[in-house]
Amino acid sequence: MGFAFFFFINEKKKFILACLGWALLFFVAPMAISSPEYVVQQYFGWYDSLVAKNAQNLAEAFNTTNTSLLGIPRKISGNTEYSDLWLLIPGALLFLSPFRRTDQFQYTGFRYAMLASVAMFHLLFSTGTESYGYIAAMTGFAVWYTTAPFKRGRWATWLLIYAFIFTSLCTSDVFFPRFIWKQFIEPYALKALPTTIMWFVLIWEMNTRDYRISAT
């Protein structure tokens, strides 16, 4: 996700070299207190664990993970057999679609919008997303609402309130009876719905609105 900001960087060669240098350093450094074989083995083990966890998330429709856009249709339908590529590929294309607007790269508002998109996207399209991870999405909500160079209408304020209530307060016994969370929101990954709506709105704005007012 960090590489989503690659096109906003002025000195791209230095950025690439820095990434390679730090990656090499963090790969080699643990070998000072272990061994090269052990470090390489850990990376293979890490990969195997991720594959196994992903398979578990997909096989169990009503687990507490996969609280994401990917999880909503899987949990509502109870179908664990289809491939998530039917959602991942369109999602990735939508995420990448604003990058065609190269004339907007120079504007701070557009860059903040990309930051908000990243904060939501990595949760919506991960089978390992859990309820508490949505603190990142809420940060994206705030960035989306406050950094736009154009004036937001009343609908945007209501969308922000809706997203805040059903993302942050849906687990609170003060605002929602516990049976609503346990019987409806958690089993069907509905906590991801406000972020999904917000992200689609953001992608539409990034593809259609002019961010030049915040040029630097």
C-alpha positions in Angstrom: 0.0 0.0 0.0 2.9 2.3 0.7 3.9 2.2 -3.0 0.6 3.8 -3.9 2.3 7.1 -3.3 5.2 6.3 -5.6 4.0 8.7 -8.3 3.8 11.6 -5.9 7.5 11.4 -5.1 9.9 13.8 -6.9 13.1 11.8 -6.6 11.9 8.3 -7.5 15.4 6.9 -8.0 16.4 7.8 -4.5 13.1 6.3 -3.2 13.7 3.0 -5.0 17.3 2.8 -3.7 16.2 3.6 -0.2 13.5 0.9 -0.3 15.9 -1.7 -1.5 18.6 -0.6 1.0 16.2 -0.7 4.0 14.7 -4.0 2.9 18.2 -5.6 2.6 19.1 -4.2 6.0 16.1 -5.5 7.8 16.5 -8.9 6.1 20.2 -9.2 7.1 20.1 -7.6 10.5 18.4 -10.5 12.4 21.2 -12.8 11.1 23.5 -11.2 13.6 21.8 -12.9 16.5 20.7 -16.1 14.6 21.8 -17.4 11.3 20.9 -16.9 7.6 19.2 -20.3 7.4 17.0 -19.5 10.4 15.9 -16.1 9.0 15.1 -17.5 5.5 13.2 -20.3 7.2 11.1 -17.8 9.1 10.1 -16.0 5.9 8.9 -19.3 4.4 7.1 -20.1 7.6 5.5 -16.7 7.6 4.2 -17.2 4.1 2.8 -20.6 4.9 1.0 -19.2 7.9 -0.5 -16.4 5.8 -1.7 -19.0 3.3 -3.2 -21.2 5.9 -4.9 -18.3 7.7 -6.4 -17.0 4.5 -7.8 -20.5 3.7 -9.3 -20.7 7.1 -10.9 -17.3 6.7 -12.4 -18.4 3.4 -13.6 -21.8 4.6 -15.4 -20.5 7.7 -18.2 -18.1 6.6 -19.3 -17.0 10.0 -15.9 -16.5 11.8 -15.0 -13.2 13.4 -12.4 -12.3 10.8 -13.0 -11.3 7.2 -15.0 -8.3 8.4 -14.5 -6.7 5.0 -16.1 -6.1 1.6 -14.9 -9.5 0.6 -16.6 -11.0 3.7 -20.1 -9.4 3.2 -21.3 -11.5 0.3 -19.6 -14.6 1.6 -21.2 -14.3 5.1 -24.6 -13.3 3.9 -24.8 -16.1 1.3 -22.9 -18.7 3.4 -21.1 -19.7 0.2 -17.5 -20.5 0.7 -16.7 -22.0 -2.7 -16.4 -19.0 -5.0 -13.1 -17.1 -5.7 -12.6 -13.7 -4.2 -10.9 -12.7 -7.4 -14.4 -11.7 -8.6 -14.2 -8.9 -6.1 -10.5 -8.4 -5.9 -9.9 -7.6 -9.5 -12.6 -5.0 -9.9 -11.6 -3.5 -6.5 -8.0 -3.3 -7.6 -9.0 -1.6 -10.9 -11.2 0.9 -9.1 -8.3 1.6 -6.6 -5.9 2.2 -9.5 -8.4 4.2 -11.7 -7.5 7.7 -10.2 -3.9 7.2 -11.2 -4.9 8.0 -14.8 -5.4 11.6 -13.7 -1.8 12.6 -13.8 -2.7 16.3 -13.9 -4.0 16.0 -10.3 -0.9 14.5 -8.8 0.6 17.9 -7.9 -2.4 18.9 -5.7 -2.3 18.3 -1.9 -6.0 17.5 -1.8 -5.7 14.7 -4.3 -2.8 13.2 -2.3 -4.8 13.3 0.9 -7.6 11.6 -1.0 -5.3 8.8 -2.0 -4.2 8.5 1.6 -7.8 8.1 2.7 -8.4 5.5 -0.1 -5.4 3.4 1.1 -6.7 3.6 4.7 -10.0 2.0 3.6 -8.9 -0.2 0.7 -6.5 -2.4 2.7 -9.3 -3.3 5.1 -12.1 -3.8 2.6 -10.1 -6.2 0.5 -8.4 -8.4 3.1 -9.8 -11.7 4.4 -7.9 -11.1 7.6 -9.6 -7.9 8.6 -11.0 -7.8 12.1 -13.3 -5.4 13.8 -10.7 -3.4 15.6 -8.7 -2.7 12.4 -11.4 -0.2 11.4 -9.6 2.5 13.5 -7.6 3.0 10.3 -10.7 3.4 8.2 -12.0 6.0 10.6 -8.8 7.9 10.1 -9.6 7.7 6.4 -13.1 9.1 7.0 -11.6 12.2 8.8 -9.0 12.7 6.0 -11.7 12.4 3.3 -14.0 14.9 5.0 -11.6 17.6 6.1 -9.0 17.8 3.4 -11.1 18.2 0.2 -10.5 21.5 -1.4 -14.1 21.8 -2.6 -17.1 22.5 -0.3 -18.9 19.4 1.0 -22.7 19.3 1.0 -25.0 18.2 3.8 -25.1 14.7 2.4 -21.4 14.3 3.1 -21.9 15.3 6.8 -24.7 12.7 7.1 -22.5 10.1 5.4 -19.7 10.8 7.9 -22.1 10.6 10.9 -23.5 7.3 9.6 -20.1 5.9 9.0 -18.9 6.9 12.4 -21.9 5.4 14.2 -22.0 2.1 12.4 -18.2 1.7 12.3 -17.2 2.9 15.8 -20.3 2.6 18.0 -21.9 -0.5 16.7 -19.9 -2.6 19.2 -21.0 -0.4 22.1 -23.7 -1.7 24.4 -24.6 1.9 25.2 -25.7 2.7 21.6 -26.7 -0.7 20.3 -28.3 -3.7 22.1 -25.8 -6.5 22.2 -28.0 -8.9 20.2 -27.9 -6.5 17.2 -24.1 -6.8 17.1 -24.1 -10.6 17.7 -27.1 -11.5 15.5 -26.7 -9.1 12.6 -23.7 -6.9 12.4 -20.8 -9.3 13.3 -22.1 -12.5 11.5 -22.6 -10.7 8.2 -19.6 -8.4 8.3 -22.0 -5.3 8.2 -19.4 -3.2 10.0 -17.6 -3.0 6.6 -20.7 -1.6 4.9 -20.1 2.1 5.8 -16.5 2.0 4.8 -17.5 0.4 1.5 -19.9 3.2 0.7 -17.4 5.8 1.8 -14.7 4.3 -0.4 -16.9 4.2 -3.5 -17.8 7.8 -3.0 -14.1 8.7 -2.6 -13.2 6.8 -5.7 -15.9 8.6 -7.7 -14.6 12.0 -6.4 -11.0 11.1 -7.3 -12.1 10.3 -10.8 -14.3 13.3 -11.4 -13.5 16.3 -9.1 -10.9 18.9 -9.5 -8.4 19.2 -6.6 -6.5 22.2 -8.0 -7.6 24.6 -5.3 -5.1 23.0 -2.9 -2.1 23.2 -5.3 1.2 23.7 -3.6 
